[in-house]
Amino acid sequence: MIRAPRRTPRTPGAEREPPVNLVISPMQPDDWLAVCEVYRQGIDTGNATFETELPNWQKWDLAHRKDCRLVARDSGESNASADLAERGILGWAALSPVSSRRVYSGVAEVSVYVGAAARGCGVGKRLLETLIEESERAGVWTLQAGIFPQNTASIRLHQSWGFREVGVRRHIGKLRDVWRDVVLLERRSTVAGV
């Protein structure tokens, strides 16, 4: 089990108190139903992903790195965890490889999702911080994130942990027949690959 550090990011924002018993741990296949529910809540916002349907475990598993898969749990009793099935999962984070080419083996795409009831409580900050630390231990030297410009909370979250805006990919894809832009952010490790 990984206890999430409580370091304060460089750009603190106004937020609700995080669950007292918040624990960040590696994602297990048994977590999939609760992880899927958090993912569905992100899809429902219309500003978290181009995906419109939930994948099955096998498809999701193949698309993500085997390491650096995390869930945030409230190990105590809270209103947020009661909404997210019996496993108490408030959010999840994972990395996807950006290429199968060896030269890009240390570059990964970040996914961070927080359930609706836990948003604004610092769960995303703790997940992203722990994901960064885990990625560096795994030798990942560059993390990148593609975020819809309308998802300002996610952009601020990533920037608070050292991601910088690389640019905006205009009309990169359609979501429900509407062209969407994506802000591309990246974070270069000062630990891995130096």
Secondary structure, DSSP 8 states (H G I E B T S, - for coil): -B-------SS--------TTEEEEE--GGGHHHHHHHHHHHHHHTSS-S--S---HHHHHHHS-SSSEEEEEE-S--HHHHTSTTTTEEEEEEEEES-SSGGGTTEEEEEEEE-GGGTTTTHHHHHHHHHHHHHHHTT--EEEEEE-TT-HHHHHHHHHTT-EEEEEEEEEEEETTEEEEEEEEEEE-SSTT-
